[in-house]
Amino acid sequence: MEADYQFDISVIIVNYNTMDFLARCLNAVASQTDADSEVIVVDNCSQDGSLELLREKFSWIRLIANDRNLGFSRANNQALKICKGKYVYYLNPDTEVRPGAFRGVIDFMDSRPDVGLAGTRIINPDGSLQSSVEKRYPGQRYARQELKELKGNIAWVLGASMVARLQLIKILEGFDESFFLYGEDLDLCLRVRKAGWIVAYIPEAVVVHWGGQSERNSLPVEVWKRKFMAESLFYRKHYSQKAIRAIARANLAQAYWRVLSISLTLPFSMNKEKTIAKLEKYKLVLKMLKDTNN
């Protein structure tokens, strides 16, 4: 998998209506002077002035401007085709890389030839640790056979700050474009492990993440629907029919129980708006599970 590279690292940032965070993100990226890098920004037809900001203030980036929202996976794959770095670093626009993050990522990957992909340490704006590493896949208890030969003890890492070997990702053909938004990082990490590589964690590389900014104008029910569809796609792609049926039965039982229990406690809730939102979420899950099983 040796190749000639022009950069140590190719940074890919997919933007969709996150202008309020974009300048902070790119300024922090530009400050990583201890690494030889290129930066590719893909704008998915933002309507908030992001494109104008990029053209006026950040002429040093490589810009791909789409005339419609192609989704997260497809946009990343557009940039992947022109990457010239040894490593590809997927970074969300609502992040701020801390000093030395790029050097930490490169040094780690150079020292671990068994690692195909890794996540960084992600913190909240208040400095607290953000959950970004998972040891298990959704529904894994029902899919032991499908996952028994995998290397390493990390299942997947959050795609907001994630580095991988460029040649490996090209062999895997990048993100699966069937995932429009949500689930694509989960799927890619599993495909990396199925290809015989380890997914790892780099605590020395620190990134602040605000989270969920491209979806902040979406209704909670719409977000949950997209997450449910992504998880269902993941199951269909990687799990046996037997495992999928077992997961569906477990989820259906949980959804019935949650709808019943939340409905009973709603009159006594101190925060009815939050409780109603939770009830709507489980009603949606229940409906989608029934539709899927019919």
Phi, psi and omega in degrees: 000017179287145179205167175271128182240145177269341182222159172291321189212137174252119181264125178247124178237120176260123184246138172213099177058043177236041182303325182299338183250342191297316182296316178300316180300310184289326177295322178292321177297317181296334182282352181280068188280354181268015178221142178272108189224161168237152183234124179242122177249128176251118178260123184269056177060051177296150180243016186249013181092006181301315184297318178297319178299315181298317182288327184275321189252343187228059182291347183280349179276163169266120188250132170243116183252111180273148180269003173202164181283108183273356184091162185293312185296311183295322179295317177300321181292331174300314181290324181305325183296337183246008179293143180231019180260160177294324179239148174252130184244109178275122185226130177285152180288341179267045180228166173219111179286133179280158181308136177084002183297314182296316180297322178297319178296312183296314181298319180296311182294324177297325184273351183233080182294348178274351183267125178267330185208147180210150174257159179259173173288123181245130180239156175282164180303335179274002178095350179286154183289133177261136180295121184216001181231130180237138179269348182225155174268157175303134178069017186298328182299338180263359186229040183299320183296320183292337189243008191287338185263006186285145178272153175081169182247005174256126181280309181201160179234156182293132184287359180293335179207097192213130182243148180210163176286126186303313183296324177296314181295327176292321177298321179281357179063035173068205178290150173285116185287357172293336177271109181284313178202132185082140175087344184290326178290319176302313181295316182296318179299319179293321178294325176298315180291322178295335178278001175099011182255166177259142170263131188231181184227136183243090183293337182288337180265115188249134181225131174276136182227124177279318170085135172069018187288327179288346181250010187292340178264004178268147176292145180306322180296322179295320179295315180296325178296317180295321179294319179297316181295322179294318179294320178297320178297319178300315179299313183297327183283323191245343186249157177287162178298324179298315179295318181297318179295320179294319177296317180298317179297317180295317180293323179295315179298318179295318181296317177302313181296318181292320178298316181295310184294319179293321178299321182289327183268351183305315181300339184255004184289140177278339179232082186296326181298315180292321180293319179296320178299319178293321178296317179297323178300310184287331173295320178296313178302316180299315180296316182292323177295319179295317180296321181294323184276350181274000000 
